[in-house]
């Protein structure tokens, strides 16, 4: 490719003991130029959110654009995170998933999609 940058999709699948009495939050961060689409399939739940990157600065990571999504652990045995940068995006993108004792919403057995 003669040194050209190629936009790459990041996808990670995790199989863990997700507990029904817990809630989970995915936080994605992006610093640079452009944006990305974040999709999180967690058991029967599917959340989507657009992530706008913020320009680099002296406080580089403190200025990151953030996508914040929460779900319940009910019916979840797999978490799949897919982050797809938009064309032309030049950025650093990262995410993390946190577990919480906060009350979680009740979820039906069908796919639930949240576009935020």
C-alpha positions as CSV (number, residue, x, y, z in Angstrom):
1,X,0.0,0.0,0.0
2,X,3.1,2.3,-0.3
3,X,2.8,3.5,3.3
4,X,-0.9,4.4,3.1
5,X,-3.0,4.2,6.2
6,X,-5.9,1.7,6.1
7,X,-9.0,2.1,8.3
8,X,-9.5,-1.0,10.4
9,X,-12.5,-2.3,12.3
10,X,-11.8,-3.5,15.9
11,X,-13.9,-6.5,17.1
12,X,-13.5,-8.3,20.4
13,X,-15.6,-11.2,21.7
14,X,-15.5,-12.1,25.4
15,X,-17.1,-15.0,27.1
16,X,-17.2,-14.5,30.9
17,X,-19.5,-15.1,33.8
18,X,-21.7,-12.0,33.4
19,X,-24.0,-11.9,36.5
20,X,-27.7,-11.1,36.2
21,X,-27.7,-9.0,39.3
22,X,-25.0,-6.7,37.9
23,X,-25.0,-4.0,35.3
24,X,-22.2,-3.3,32.8
25,X,-21.0,-0.1,31.2
26,X,-18.9,0.2,28.0
27,X,-16.9,3.4,27.7
28,X,-15.2,4.1,24.3
29,X,-12.8,7.0,23.9
30,X,-11.4,8.6,20.8
31,X,-8.8,11.3,20.4
32,X,-7.8,12.6,17.0
33,X,-9.8,13.5,13.9
34,X,-13.0,11.8,12.6
35,X,-15.3,9.4,14.3
36,X,-16.4,5.8,14.7
37,X,-19.5,3.7,15.2
38,X,-19.5,1.6,18.3
39,X,-21.7,-1.5,18.5
40,X,-22.0,-3.6,21.6
41,X,-23.8,-6.9,21.5
42,X,-24.3,-8.1,25.1
43,X,-26.4,-11.3,25.4
44,X,-29.8,-10.4,23.9
45,X,-29.0,-6.6,23.9
46,X,-27.5,-4.5,21.1
47,X,-26.5,-0.9,21.7
48,X,-25.1,1.4,19.0
49,X,-23.6,4.8,19.4
50,X,-21.6,7.2,17.3
51,X,-18.3,8.3,18.7
52,X,-16.9,11.7,17.7
53,X,-13.2,12.1,18.1
54,X,-11.7,15.2,19.6
55,X,-8.5,16.8,18.5
56,X,-5.2,16.0,20.1
57,X,-4.1,18.4,22.8
58,X,-1.5,18.7,25.6
59,X,-3.9,16.9,27.8
60,X,-4.4,14.3,25.1
61,X,-6.5,11.7,26.8
62,X,-8.4,14.2,29.0
63,X,-9.8,15.7,25.7
64,X,-11.1,12.4,24.2
65,X,-14.6,12.0,22.8
66,X,-16.6,9.5,24.8
67,X,-19.4,7.0,24.1
68,X,-21.0,5.7,27.3
69,X,-23.4,2.7,27.0
70,X,-24.9,0.6,29.8
71,X,-26.6,-2.8,29.9
72,X,-27.8,-5.5,32.3
73,X,-26.1,-8.9,32.8
74,X,-29.4,-10.8,32.5
75,X,-29.2,-13.5,29.8
76,X,-25.6,-12.5,28.9
77,X,-22.8,-15.0,28.4
78,X,-21.0,-13.2,25.6
79,X,-20.0,-9.6,24.9
80,X,-19.0,-8.5,21.4
81,X,-17.7,-5.0,20.8
82,X,-17.3,-3.8,17.3
83,X,-15.8,-0.3,16.6
84,X,-15.8,0.8,13.0
85,X,-13.9,4.1,12.2
86,X,-15.4,6.4,9.6
87,X,-13.4,6.8,6.4
88,X,-10.6,9.3,6.8
89,X,-10.5,9.0,10.6
90,X,-7.0,9.5,12.1
91,X,-7.3,8.7,15.8
92,X,-6.5,6.5,18.7
93,X,-9.6,4.6,19.9
94,X,-9.9,2.5,23.0
95,X,-12.7,1.1,25.2
96,X,-13.3,-0.6,28.5
97,X,-16.1,-2.5,30.2
98,X,-16.9,-1.9,33.9
99,X,-19.1,-4.0,36.2
100,X,-21.4,-2.3,38.7
101,X,-23.9,-3.1,41.5
102,X,-26.2,-0.4,40.2
103,X,-29.7,-1.5,39.4
104,X,-30.0,-2.9,35.9
105,X,-33.1,-2.7,33.6
106,X,-35.1,-5.9,33.0
107,X,-34.6,-7.3,29.5
108,X,-36.9,-9.6,27.5
109,X,-35.6,-12.7,25.7
110,X,-35.7,-11.0,22.3
111,X,-33.0,-8.7,20.8
112,X,-33.2,-5.2,22.2
113,X,-31.6,-2.5,20.1
114,X,-30.7,0.9,21.5
115,X,-29.5,3.4,19.0
116,X,-28.2,6.4,21.0
